Amino acid sequence: MKGYPSLTPEQKREIIGRIKEKGERVADLAKEYGVQPRIISGYLSRSGQNSGTLLELSKLKREKEALLKIVGQLIVDQKLGKKIQRLLWQLI
């Protein structure tokens, strides 16, 4: 054993849930819990769920959140641009 902490069953369930529900990255959770990513990948494989599908779903959730942030910023920028344009027309 290389000194990595042993995770409790509750921690394992929490990790799998965070990957499944929130789309969190295996690498980030491994760092947080002080274990190697392959340990968490093993938990996913043994959880009875298709780990490849679960990881792909996690990735898609992260991408969706990133896209929603981008779209939100574009909408804000567009509205701000229209306000600036109106102010400029008022000055002319």
C-alpha atoms as an extended CHARMM CRD file, in Angstrom:
* protein
*
        92  EXT
         1         1  MET       CA              0.0000000000        0.0000000000        0.0000000000  PROA      1               0.0000000000
         2         2  LYS       CA              1.3440000000        3.4220000000       -0.9150000000  PROA      2               0.0000000000
         3         3  GLY       CA             -0.2710000000        5.3110000000        1.9400000000  PROA      3               0.0000000000
         4         4  TYR       CA             -3.4400000000        6.3370000000        0.1450000000  PROA      4               0.0000000000
         5         5  PRO       CA             -6.4250000000        6.6540000000        2.4300000000  PROA      5               0.0000000000
         6         6  SER       CA             -9.1170000000        4.0450000000        2.3520000000  PROA      6               0.0000000000
         7         7  LEU       CA            -12.5050000000        5.4950000000        1.4910000000  PROA      7               0.0000000000
         8         8  THR       CA            -15.6020000000        4.6190000000        3.4420000000  PROA      8               0.0000000000
         9         9  PRO       CA            -18.6490000000        3.1800000000        1.6660000000  PROA      9               0.0000000000
        10        10  GLU       CA            -20.3680000000        6.5440000000        2.2160000000  PROA      10              0.0000000000
        11        11  GLN       CA            -17.5050000000        8.4040000000        0.5440000000  PROA      11              0.0000000000
        12        12  LYS       CA            -17.6060000000        5.9840000000       -2.3850000000  PROA      12              0.0000000000
        13        13  ARG       CA            -21.3570000000        6.5710000000       -2.8130000000  PROA      13              0.0000000000
        14        14  GLU       CA            -20.8200000000       10.3180000000       -2.5650000000  PROA      14              0.0000000000
        15        15  ILE       CA            -18.0920000000       10.2480000000       -5.2230000000  PROA      15              0.0000000000
        16        16  ILE       CA            -20.1820000000        8.1760000000       -7.6280000000  PROA      16              0.0000000000
        17        17  GLY       CA            -23.1710000000       10.4460000000       -6.9890000000  PROA      17              0.0000000000
        18        18  ARG       CA            -21.1610000000       13.5900000000       -7.6470000000  PROA      18              0.0000000000
        19        19  ILE       CA            -19.9030000000       12.1700000000      -10.9280000000  PROA      19              0.0000000000
        20        20  LYS       CA            -23.3590000000       10.9830000000      -11.9370000000  PROA      20              0.0000000000
        21        21  GLU       CA            -25.4570000000       13.9330000000      -10.7690000000  PROA      21              0.0000000000
        22        22  LYS       CA            -23.1290000000       16.9130000000      -10.9890000000  PROA      22              0.0000000000
        23        23  GLY       CA            -20.7760000000       15.7970000000      -13.7360000000  PROA      23              0.0000000000
        24        24  GLU       CA            -17.6800000000       16.2730000000      -11.6040000000  PROA      24              0.0000000000
        25        25  ARG       CA            -14.3550000000       15.0740000000      -12.9680000000  PROA      25              0.0000000000
        26        26  VAL       CA            -12.7320000000       11.9020000000      -11.6650000000  PROA      26              0.0000000000
        27        27  ALA       CA             -9.3560000000       13.6570000000      -11.4600000000  PROA      27              0.0000000000
        28        28  ASP       CA            -10.7710000000       16.4960000000       -9.3660000000  PROA      28              0.0000000000
        29        29  LEU       CA            -12.5080000000       14.1300000000       -6.9520000000  PROA      29              0.0000000000
        30        30  ALA       CA             -9.4160000000       11.9430000000       -6.6900000000  PROA      30              0.0000000000
        31        31  LYS       CA             -7.3730000000       14.9670000000       -5.6970000000  PROA      31              0.0000000000
        32        32  GLU       CA            -10.0100000000       16.0830000000       -3.1880000000  PROA      32              0.0000000000
        33        33  TYR       CA            -10.1650000000       12.6530000000       -1.5230000000  PROA      33              0.0000000000
        34        34  GLY       CA             -6.4370000000       12.0050000000       -1.7930000000  PROA      34              0.0000000000
        35        35  VAL       CA             -6.6420000000        8.9010000000       -3.9740000000  PROA      35              0.0000000000
        36        36  GLN       CA             -5.4730000000        7.9750000000       -7.4490000000  PROA      36              0.0000000000
        37        37  PRO       CA             -8.0180000000        8.5020000000      -10.2710000000  PROA      37              0.0000000000
        38        38  ARG       CA             -7.7860000000        4.7900000000      -11.1260000000  PROA      38              0.0000000000
        39        39  ILE       CA             -9.2170000000        4.0060000000       -7.6730000000  PROA      39              0.0000000000
        40        40  ILE       CA            -12.3390000000        6.0260000000       -8.4380000000  PROA      40              0.0000000000
        41        41  SER       CA            -12.5300000000        4.4930000000      -11.9180000000  PROA      41              0.0000000000
        42        42  GLY       CA            -12.4990000000        1.0910000000      -10.2180000000  PROA      42              0.0000000000
        43        43  TYR       CA            -15.3810000000        2.1420000000       -7.9650000000  PROA      43              0.0000000000
        44        44  LEU       CA            -17.3330000000        3.1910000000      -11.0420000000  PROA      44              0.0000000000
        45        45  SER       CA            -16.6670000000       -0.1380000000      -12.7310000000  PROA      45              0.0000000000
        46        46  ARG       CA            -17.7810000000       -2.0620000000       -9.6710000000  PROA      46              0.0000000000
        47        47  SER       CA            -20.8410000000        0.1350000000       -9.0720000000  PROA      47              0.0000000000
        48        48  GLY       CA            -22.8440000000       -1.9340000000      -11.5370000000  PROA      48              0.0000000000
        49        49  GLN       CA            -23.1900000000        0.9780000000      -13.9330000000  PROA      49              0.0000000000
        50        50  ASN       CA            -21.4310000000        1.3430000000      -17.2500000000  PROA      50              0.0000000000
        51        51  SER       CA            -18.4720000000        3.4900000000      -16.2100000000  PROA      51              0.0000000000
        52        52  GLY       CA            -17.7580000000        4.6010000000      -19.7780000000  PROA      52              0.0000000000
        53        53  THR       CA            -21.3100000000        5.8560000000      -20.2100000000  PROA      53              0.0000000000
        54        54  LEU       CA            -21.2540000000        7.4950000000      -16.7860000000  PROA      54              0.0000000000
        55        55  LEU       CA            -17.9980000000        9.3080000000      -17.5520000000  PROA      55              0.0000000000
        56        56  GLU       CA            -19.3240000000       10.4470000000      -20.9320000000  PROA      56              0.0000000000
        57        57  LEU       CA            -22.4900000000       11.7480000000      -19.2520000000  PROA      57              0.0000000000
        58        58  SER       CA            -20.3280000000       13.5720000000      -16.7280000000  PROA      58              0.0000000000
        59        59  LYS       CA            -18.3140000000       15.1740000000      -19.5100000000  PROA      59              0.0000000000
        60        60  LEU       CA            -21.4750000000       16.2350000000      -21.3460000000  PROA      60              0.0000000000
        61        61  LYS       CA            -22.8600000000       17.8550000000      -18.1870000000  PROA      61              0.0000000000
        62        62  ARG       CA            -19.6600000000       19.8760000000      -17.7510000000  PROA      62              0.0000000000
        63        63  GLU       CA            -19.7660000000       20.9300000000      -21.4030000000  PROA      63              0.0000000000
        64        64  LYS       CA            -23.4230000000       21.9340000000      -21.0670000000  PROA      64              0.0000000000
        65        65  GLU       CA            -22.6360000000       24.1220000000      -18.0580000000  PROA      65              0.0000000000
        66        66  ALA       CA            -19.7490000000       25.7620000000      -19.9030000000  PROA      66              0.0000000000
        67        67  LEU       CA            -21.9530000000       26.4530000000      -22.9290000000  PROA      67              0.0000000000
        68        68  LEU       CA            -24.7250000000       27.8950000000      -20.7720000000  PROA      68              0.0000000000
        69        69  LYS       CA            -22.2210000000       30.3000000000      -19.2190000000  PROA      69              0.0000000000
        70        70  ILE       CA            -21.0080000000       31.3470000000      -22.6640000000  PROA      70              0.0000000000
        71        71  VAL       CA            -24.5380000000       31.8620000000      -23.9750000000  PROA      71              0.0000000000
        72        72  GLY       CA            -25.4590000000       33.8240000000      -20.8520000000  PROA      72              0.0000000000
        73        73  GLN       CA            -22.4460000000       36.0910000000      -21.2860000000  PROA      73              0.0000000000
        74        74  LEU       CA            -23.2690000000       36.6020000000      -24.9710000000  PROA      74              0.0000000000
        75        75  ILE       CA            -26.8110000000       37.6500000000      -24.0530000000  PROA      75              0.0000000000
        76        76  VAL       CA            -25.4970000000       40.1030000000      -21.4620000000  PROA      76              0.0000000000
        77        77  ASP       CA            -22.9740000000       41.4710000000      -23.9480000000  PROA      77              0.0000000000
        78        78  GLN       CA            -25.6730000000       41.8450000000      -26.6010000000  PROA      78              0.0000000000
        79        79  LYS       CA            -27.9900000000       43.7560000000      -24.2450000000  PROA      79              0.0000000000
        80        80  LEU       CA            -25.1300000000       45.9480000000      -23.0840000000  PROA      80              0.0000000000
        81        81  GLY       CA            -24.1740000000       46.6100000000      -26.6950000000  PROA      81              0.0000000000
        82        82  LYS       CA            -27.7190000000       47.7180000000      -27.5000000000  PROA      82              0.0000000000
        83        83  LYS       CA            -27.7450000000       50.0730000000      -24.5040000000  PROA      83              0.0000000000
        84        84  ILE       CA            -24.4340000000       51.5870000000      -25.5450000000  PROA      84              0.0000000000
        85        85  GLN       CA            -25.6850000000       51.9690000000      -29.0910000000  PROA      85              0.0000000000
        86        86  ARG       CA            -28.8310000000       53.7870000000      -27.8410000000  PROA      86              0.0000000000
        87        87  LEU       CA            -26.7150000000       56.1000000000      -25.6850000000  PROA      87              0.0000000000
        88        88  LEU       CA            -24.4650000000       56.9020000000      -28.6190000000  PROA      88              0.0000000000
        89        89  TRP       CA            -27.4780000000       57.7380000000      -30.8110000000  PROA      89              0.0000000000
        90        90  GLN       CA            -28.7660000000       60.0440000000      -28.0940000000  PROA      90              0.0000000000
        91        91  LEU       CA            -25.4650000000       61.9290000000      -28.0680000000  PROA      91              0.0000000000
        92        92  ILE       CA            -25.5040000000       62.4490000000      -31.8240000000  PROA      92              0.0000000000
